[in-house]
Amino acid sequence: MNNIQHRKQADGEWYRKPFLEQMANIGSEVYRAINWRNKGNEEYAQLAFERSLELFDLSKNSKLTFPQYKELLRMREIWVDFFKYDNQYHSTGESINRYFMYTTIASKTL
């Protein structure tokens, strides 16, 4: 990985986090990307989008169960489709933020 933004996470800390905590952290970057885009700051939105992808990709290398891995990859696909492509799943910023809000709530119950 070139130009890693989450260096401490990539050095091993990320892999010790439970899946829901990883998803909640990804959700923070997703929220920032959506928020910056809504404010019209495409540069900051793009940077947050790239950081979110970095965290998704770090999670792909975690020890996940098959259902967790499947959920991670599906959510990444939906997120990229919404932010960069045709939005074939008809997602909204609100629906994506809601999904990650629930993962954050669930991570707090661990």
C-alpha positions in Angstrom: 0.0 0.0 0.0 1.4 3.4 -1.0 0.6 6.5 1.1 -1.1 4.7 3.9 -3.2 7.1 6.0 -4.0 4.7 8.8 -0.4 3.6 9.4 -0.9 2.6 13.1 -3.9 0.5 12.1 -2.0 -1.1 9.2 0.9 -2.0 11.5 -1.4 -4.5 13.3 -3.7 -2.6 15.6 -6.6 -3.0 13.1 -6.5 -6.7 13.1 -7.0 -6.9 16.9 -10.3 -5.0 16.6 -13.6 -6.9 16.5 -15.4 -6.9 13.2 -18.1 -4.5 14.4 -15.6 -2.1 15.7 -13.8 -2.2 12.3 -17.1 -1.5 10.6 -17.8 1.4 12.9 -14.4 3.0 12.1 -15.0 2.5 8.4 -18.4 4.2 8.9 -16.6 7.3 10.4 -14.8 7.8 7.1 -17.9 7.0 5.1 -19.8 9.7 7.1 -17.0 12.2 6.5 -17.0 11.5 2.7 -20.8 12.0 2.5 -20.7 15.0 4.7 -17.9 16.7 2.7 -19.7 15.9 -0.6 -22.9 17.4 0.8 -21.0 20.6 1.7 -19.6 20.8 -1.8 -16.0 20.0 -0.9 -15.2 17.2 -3.4 -11.5 17.2 -2.5 -12.1 16.4 1.1 -14.9 14.0 0.2 -12.4 12.1 -2.1 -9.8 11.9 0.6 -12.3 10.5 3.1 -13.5 8.1 0.4 -9.9 6.8 -0.1 -9.4 6.4 3.7 -12.6 4.4 3.9 -11.4 2.1 1.1 -8.1 1.7 3.0 -10.0 0.5 6.1 -12.2 -1.8 4.0 -9.1 -3.3 2.5 -7.4 -3.7 5.9 -10.5 -5.5 7.1 -10.3 -7.9 4.2 -7.0 -9.1 5.7 -8.5 -9.7 9.1 -9.6 -13.0 10.5 -13.2 -12.8 9.6 -15.9 -15.5 9.5 -17.4 -16.1 6.0 -20.6 -14.1 6.8 -18.5 -11.2 8.1 -16.3 -11.3 5.0 -19.4 -11.4 2.8 -21.0 -8.5 4.6 -17.8 -6.4 4.4 -17.4 -7.0 0.7 -21.0 -6.3 -0.1 -21.0 -3.1 1.9 -17.8 -2.0 0.1 -19.5 -2.7 -3.3 -22.5 -0.7 -2.3 -20.4 2.2 -1.0 -18.2 2.4 -4.1 -21.2 2.1 -6.4 -22.9 4.9 -4.5 -19.9 7.2 -4.3 -18.2 6.6 -7.6 -20.5 4.9 -10.1 -24.1 4.5 -11.2 -25.7 3.8 -7.8 -27.3 0.7 -9.2 -28.5 -0.3 -5.7 -30.3 3.1 -5.4 -28.5 3.8 -2.1 -28.7 7.2 -0.4 -26.2 8.9 1.9 -28.8 8.6 4.6 -29.3 4.8 4.1 -25.5 4.2 4.1 -24.9 6.3 7.2 -27.8 4.5 8.9 -26.2 1.2 8.2 -23.0 2.3 9.8 -24.7 4.0 12.7 -26.2 0.6 13.6 -22.8 -1.1 13.4 -21.5 1.6 15.7 -24.3 1.0 18.2 -23.8 -2.8 18.0 -20.0 -2.4 18.5 -20.6 -0.5 21.7 -22.5 -3.5 23.2 -19.4 -5.8 22.9 
